C-alpha cells in the first residue's frame, strides 16, 4: 500500500514513492467551472497541453470564447 504522502508534485516532475517517473506535459481537466478555467489557463501559460472537458455544449461555447 502506498502512503498518501508518497505521491506528490515537485516542480514539473511527478514522484511516486520518492522516485522520479516523468515530466508532466499533458493535463486533462474534467468540468468547466471557473476554477477549472482558471487552472487550465495557468497550465497553458506554463507550457502544458491542456484538455478541458465539459458536457454542456452551451458552456463549451462560452469557454471557447473566453480562451
C-alpha positions in Angstrom: 0.0 0.0 0.0 1.3 3.5 -0.9 1.0 6.1 1.8 -1.0 9.2 0.7 2.1 11.3 1.2 4.3 9.2 -1.1 2.8 10.8 -4.2 3.4 14.5 -4.8 4.2 17.0 -7.5 7.6 18.7 -7.1 8.1 21.4 -9.7 7.1 19.9 -13.1 8.2 16.4 -12.2 6.0 13.6 -10.8 7.3 11.5 -8.0 5.9 8.2 -6.7 7.4 6.8 -3.5 10.3 9.2 -3.9 11.3 8.1 -7.5 11.1 10.4 -10.5 8.6 8.9 -13.0 8.1 11.5 -15.8 7.7 15.2 -16.6 4.1 16.2 -16.8 3.3 17.8 -20.1 -0.3 16.8 -20.8 -3.2 17.6 -18.4 -6.9 16.8 -18.7 -9.4 18.8 -16.5 -13.0 17.5 -16.2 -15.6 20.1 -15.8 -15.8 23.7 -16.9 -16.1 25.6 -13.6 -14.5 29.0 -13.1 -11.7 27.3 -11.1 -11.2 24.7 -13.9 -10.9 27.5 -16.5 -8.5 29.5 -14.3 -6.4 26.4 -13.8 -6.4 25.5 -17.5 -5.2 29.0 -18.4 -2.4 28.8 -15.8 -1.3 25.4 -17.0 -1.4 26.5 -20.7 0.7 29.6 -19.8 3.2 27.2 -18.1 3.6 25.3 -21.4 1.3 22.4 -20.7 -1.0 20.8 -23.2 -4.4 21.2 -21.6 -7.7 19.5 -22.5 -10.8 20.8 -20.7 -13.9 18.5 -20.8 -17.4 20.0 -20.3 -20.6 18.1 -21.1 -22.8 21.2 -21.5 -22.4 22.4 -25.2 -23.5 26.0 -24.4 -21.0 26.3 -21.6 -18.3 24.9 -24.0 -19.1 27.7 -26.4 -18.7 30.3 -23.7 -15.4 28.7 -22.5 -14.2 28.7 -26.1 -14.9 32.4 -26.4 -13.0 33.1 -23.2 -9.9 31.3 -24.2 
